[in-house]
Amino acid sequence: MTGLWIVIAIVVVLAIAVAVSYNRFVRQRNLVQESWRQVDVELTRRHELVPNLVETVKGYATHEREVFESVTRARAAAAAPGASPAEQAKQEGVLGQALGRLFAVAEAYPDLKASTNFLDLQQQLQDTENKISISRQVYNDTVLTFNNAIQVFPAVLIAGPFGFTRREFFEIEDAADREVPAVSFDPAAPAAPEAPVAPAAPSAGDAPAPPTT
């Protein structure tokens, strides 16, 4: 009888351990999902700003068709549903590069850079980028916690059979792709000083004649 009670006690302890681990994994998985929803909200805001930016720049630079089309294609790919975090990060990087080219076009148009509408859109995009950066960090932190929890022993013995698998991080290979290009909106901003040019060396024919004795 004593042995039977020992076996029962072990089974009960294991069942409790499994239940506790399972509930912990569920909570952490839900945190990952909620963190991703926050990232998605800010990405959606970013995608909504892009068409307005394109239309604003297009009003001043109608001939930059290739730039506008590249931004539109990148925005459509990034806004398409169903992408994994890794795929989304890649698409957002492409969109960031396309936006960089759009802002480079804006540099050539002082009236556009001084436009209140363009300045407002640029500020909204910058604010959104900052929020994306914060949300992305929170998401990646929750993913790291979850991945560590299901990979350590003995939790890994429980996570696998119950279908808890590693989650992807949301990372952009080049951090500059997430930054809004620095654009000067001051048309009177002084140009950068040119580097001094060294004086040319005199030619052999211009060399002074040696003194006569």
Secondary structure as UniProt FT lines:
FT   HELIX           2..58
FT   TURN            59..60
FT   TURN            62..63
FT   HELIX           65..79
FT   TURN            81..82
FT   HELIX           85..106
FT   TURN            107..108
FT   HELIX           110..113
FT   HELIX           116..151
FT   TURN            153..154
FT   HELIX           155..159
FT   TURN            160..163
FT   HELIX           175..178
FT   TURN            187..188
FT   HELIX           204..206
//
